């Protein structure tokens, strides 16, 4: 009875390609064809202008919106078109966090992609070794 040996590189490569490959494909699908509009700050929890200062700035003329609000030079009109100065508490902001989420996913895919490449190399090496081993066995067995 002959014992069949399994090529370790082939086995590791198959497992790695299947597991890492599916993770890599899922992440790439999410980045390139996934829902991008679900990462906005919730409508009931908008941020103040001060909380978003590191993300963006708005300028009106040569002054930032914060400077206009602090100096009471930014006005709005009520229902009867009577102007009143806009206060900082009246201005809220919603932010789309998709760029941060996308950057996180793509950073992860860099590592996953590298590991996938290593496992794909192991798989191909294992396949080549297995084919060469079978060919060698076939050449050593006399045909009758």
C-alpha atoms as a printed R data frame, in Angstrom:
    type eleno elety resid chain resno       x      y       z
1   ATOM     1    CA   UNK     A     1   0.000  0.000   0.000
2   ATOM     2    CA   UNK     A     2   1.443  3.359  -0.981
3   ATOM     3    CA   UNK     A     3   0.975  6.358   1.198
4   ATOM     4    CA   UNK     A     4   0.023  9.552  -0.603
5   ATOM     5    CA   UNK     A     5   1.853 12.593   0.697
6   ATOM     6    CA   UNK     A     6   0.346 16.034   0.623
7   ATOM     7    CA   UNK     A     7   2.517 18.931  -0.426
8   ATOM     8    CA   UNK     A     8   2.614 21.304   2.566
9   ATOM     9    CA   UNK     A     9   3.182 24.404   0.421
10  ATOM    10    CA   UNK     A    10   0.162 23.508  -1.704
11  ATOM    11    CA   UNK     A    11  -2.020 23.026   1.372
12  ATOM    12    CA   UNK     A    12  -0.912 26.270   3.059
13  ATOM    13    CA   UNK     A    13  -1.281 28.147  -0.220
14  ATOM    14    CA   UNK     A    14  -4.821 26.851  -0.834
15  ATOM    15    CA   UNK     A    15  -5.995 27.723   2.672
16  ATOM    16    CA   UNK     A    16  -4.350 31.157   2.560
17  ATOM    17    CA   UNK     A    17  -5.626 32.022  -0.918
18  ATOM    18    CA   UNK     A    18  -9.186 31.041   0.012
19  ATOM    19    CA   UNK     A    19  -9.307 32.847   3.367
20  ATOM    20    CA   UNK     A    20  -7.241 35.936   2.576
21  ATOM    21    CA   UNK     A    21  -8.551 36.148  -0.971
22  ATOM    22    CA   UNK     A    22 -12.164 36.278   0.162
23  ATOM    23    CA   UNK     A    23 -11.335 38.945   2.752
24  ATOM    24    CA   UNK     A    24  -9.395 40.980   0.190
25  ATOM    25    CA   UNK     A    25 -12.187 40.773  -2.393
26  ATOM    26    CA   UNK     A    26 -14.834 41.733   0.193
27  ATOM    27    CA   UNK     A    27 -12.825 44.782   1.315
28  ATOM    28    CA   UNK     A    28 -12.133 45.916  -2.238
29  ATOM    29    CA   UNK     A    29 -15.800 45.518  -3.170
30  ATOM    30    CA   UNK     A    30 -16.770 47.628  -0.162
31  ATOM    31    CA   UNK     A    31 -14.315 50.362  -1.139
32  ATOM    32    CA   UNK     A    32 -15.142 50.525  -4.835
33  ATOM    33    CA   UNK     A    33 -18.820 49.582  -5.012
34  ATOM    34    CA   UNK     A    34 -20.133 49.761  -1.453
35  ATOM    35    CA   UNK     A    35 -22.536 52.271   0.083
36  ATOM    36    CA   UNK     A    36 -20.706 55.557   0.618
37  ATOM    37    CA   UNK     A    37 -23.571 57.635   2.007
38  ATOM    38    CA   UNK     A    38 -24.003 55.788   5.291
39  ATOM    39    CA   UNK     A    39 -21.002 57.316   7.045
40  ATOM    40    CA   UNK     A    40 -22.440 60.779   7.690
41  ATOM    41    CA   UNK     A    41 -22.689 62.184  11.195
42  ATOM    42    CA   UNK     A    42 -26.194 61.382  12.460
43  ATOM    43    CA   UNK     A    43 -28.789 64.086  11.749
44  ATOM    44    CA   UNK     A    44 -29.787 64.274  15.403
45  ATOM    45    CA   UNK     A    45 -26.178 64.586  16.580
46  ATOM    46    CA   UNK     A    46 -24.618 67.356  14.453
47  ATOM    47    CA   UNK     A    47 -21.267 68.744  15.499
48  ATOM    48    CA   UNK     A    48 -20.507 72.308  16.434
49  ATOM    49    CA   UNK     A    49 -18.319 74.392  14.177
50  ATOM    50    CA   UNK     A    50 -15.576 74.297  16.815
51  ATOM    51    CA   UNK     A    51 -15.560 70.467  16.874
52  ATOM    52    CA   UNK     A    52 -14.956 70.298  13.113
53  ATOM    53    CA   UNK     A    53 -12.151 72.856  12.963
54  ATOM    54    CA   UNK     A    54  -9.523 70.200  12.189
55  ATOM    55    CA   UNK     A    55 -11.611 68.784   9.331
56  ATOM    56    CA   UNK     A    56 -12.535 71.898   7.382
57  ATOM    57    CA   UNK     A    57 -12.830 75.694   7.548
58  ATOM    58    CA   UNK     A    58 -15.328 78.010   5.874
59  ATOM    59    CA   UNK     A    59 -14.357 81.514   4.798
60  ATOM    60    CA   UNK     A    60 -16.688 84.328   3.829
61  ATOM    61    CA   UNK     A    61 -14.661 87.028   2.199
62  ATOM    62    CA   UNK     A    62 -11.329 87.104   3.971
63  ATOM    63    CA   UNK     A    63 -12.648 86.050   7.395
64  ATOM    64    CA   UNK     A    64 -13.407 82.592   8.701
65  ATOM    65    CA   UNK     A    65 -16.979 81.808   9.629
66  ATOM    66    CA   UNK     A    66 -15.865 81.526  13.272
67  ATOM    67    CA   UNK     A    67 -14.496 85.085  13.155
68  ATOM    68    CA   UNK     A    68 -17.755 86.347  11.624
69  ATOM    69    CA   UNK     A    69 -19.772 84.608  14.333
70  ATOM    70    CA   UNK     A    70 -17.545 85.913  17.141
71  ATOM    71    CA   UNK     A    71 -17.651 89.464  15.765
72  ATOM    72    CA   UNK     A    72 -21.430 89.280  15.111
73  ATOM    73    CA   UNK     A    73 -20.917 90.252  11.459
74  ATOM    74    CA   UNK     A    74 -22.838 87.288  10.047
75  ATOM    75    CA   UNK     A    75 -26.577 87.887   9.745
76  ATOM    76    CA   UNK     A    76 -29.676 85.899   8.867
77  ATOM    77    CA   UNK     A    77 -33.270 87.012   8.426
78  ATOM    78    CA   UNK     A    78 -36.315 85.760  10.297
79  ATOM    79    CA   UNK     A    79 -39.720 85.042   8.745
80  ATOM    80    CA   UNK     A    80 -40.484 88.751   8.465
81  ATOM    81    CA   UNK     A    81 -37.067 89.461   6.896
82  ATOM    82    CA   UNK     A    82 -35.779 91.196  10.015
83  ATOM    83    CA   UNK     A    83 -31.996 90.645  10.192
84  ATOM    84    CA   UNK     A    84 -30.384 89.212  13.306
85  ATOM    85    CA   UNK     A    85 -26.781 88.165  14.047
86  ATOM    86    CA   UNK     A    86 -26.166 84.426  13.762
87  ATOM    87    CA   UNK     A    87 -24.700 82.890  16.920
88  ATOM    88    CA   UNK     A    88 -22.204 80.015  17.039
89  ATOM    89    CA   UNK     A    89 -24.856 77.756  18.583
90  ATOM    90    CA   UNK     A    90 -27.010 78.242  15.471
91  ATOM    91    CA   UNK     A    91 -24.392 76.695  13.183
92  ATOM    92    CA   UNK     A    92 -24.058 72.899  13.180
93  ATOM    93    CA   UNK     A    93 -22.177 70.572  10.881
94  ATOM    94    CA   UNK     A    94 -22.546 67.037   9.572
95  ATOM    95    CA   UNK     A    95 -19.447 65.287   8.262
96  ATOM    96    CA   UNK     A    96 -19.156 62.375   5.859
97  ATOM    97    CA   UNK     A    97 -16.664 59.991   7.475
98  ATOM    98    CA   UNK     A    98 -16.360 57.849   4.318
99  ATOM    99    CA   UNK     A    99 -12.809 59.068   3.509
100 ATOM   100    CA   UNK     A   100 -11.587 57.907   6.949
101 ATOM   101    CA   UNK     A   101 -13.357 54.551   6.659
102 ATOM   102    CA   UNK     A   102 -12.037 54.077   3.117
103 ATOM   103    CA   UNK     A   103  -8.472 54.869   4.224
104 ATOM   104    CA   UNK     A   104  -8.758 52.330   7.060
105 ATOM   105    CA   UNK     A   105 -10.044 49.627   4.711
106 ATOM   106    CA   UNK     A   106  -7.377 50.317   2.090
107 ATOM   107    CA   UNK     A   107  -4.644 50.222   4.751
108 ATOM   108    CA   UNK     A   108  -5.939 46.810   5.795
109 ATOM   109    CA   UNK     A   109  -6.016 45.618   2.173
110 ATOM   110    CA   UNK     A   110  -2.331 46.519   1.812
111 ATOM   111    CA   UNK     A   111  -1.441 43.954   4.473
112 ATOM   112    CA   UNK     A   112  -4.039 41.453   3.284
113 ATOM   113    CA   UNK     A   113  -2.895 41.860  -0.319
114 ATOM   114    CA   UNK     A   114   0.726 41.202   0.621
115 ATOM   115    CA   UNK     A   115  -0.237 38.084   2.617
116 ATOM   116    CA   UNK     A   116  -2.470 36.967  -0.262
117 ATOM   117    CA   UNK     A   117   0.477 37.323  -2.656
118 ATOM   118    CA   UNK     A   118   2.682 35.218  -0.386
119 ATOM   119    CA   UNK     A   119   0.016 32.510  -0.188
120 ATOM   120    CA   UNK     A   120  -0.568 32.620  -3.942
121 ATOM   121    CA   UNK     A   121   3.175 32.106  -4.423
122 ATOM   122    CA   UNK     A   122   3.070 29.141  -2.017
123 ATOM   123    CA   UNK     A   123   0.103 27.693  -3.893
124 ATOM   124    CA   UNK     A   124   1.823 27.991  -7.280
125 ATOM   125    CA   UNK     A   125   5.078 26.568  -5.884
126 ATOM   126    CA   UNK     A   126   3.172 23.661  -4.336
127 ATOM   127    CA   UNK     A   127   1.353 22.991  -7.620
128 ATOM   128    CA   UNK     A   128   4.625 22.988  -9.567
129 ATOM   129    CA   UNK     A   129   6.270 20.675  -7.016
130 ATOM   130    CA   UNK     A   130   3.286 18.319  -7.086
131 ATOM   131    CA   UNK     A   131   3.269 18.197 -10.897
132 ATOM   132    CA   UNK     A   132   7.028 17.574 -11.017
133 ATOM   133    CA   UNK     A   133   6.733 14.882  -8.350
134 ATOM   134    CA   UNK     A   134   3.955 13.098 -10.274
135 ATOM   135    CA   UNK     A   135   5.929 13.322 -13.505
136 ATOM   136    CA   UNK     A   136   9.000 11.911 -11.760
137 ATOM   137    CA   UNK     A   137   6.956  8.992 -10.351
138 ATOM   138    CA   UNK     A   138   5.444  8.322 -13.766
139 ATOM   139    CA   UNK     A   139   8.906  8.291 -15.365
140 ATOM   140    CA   UNK     A   140  10.251  5.876 -12.720
141 ATOM   141    CA   UNK     A   141   7.430  3.335 -13.136
142 ATOM   142    CA   UNK     A   142   8.003  1.032 -16.089
143 ATOM   143    CA   UNK     A   143   4.990  0.584 -18.276
144 ATOM   144    CA   UNK     A   144   4.061 -2.912 -19.146
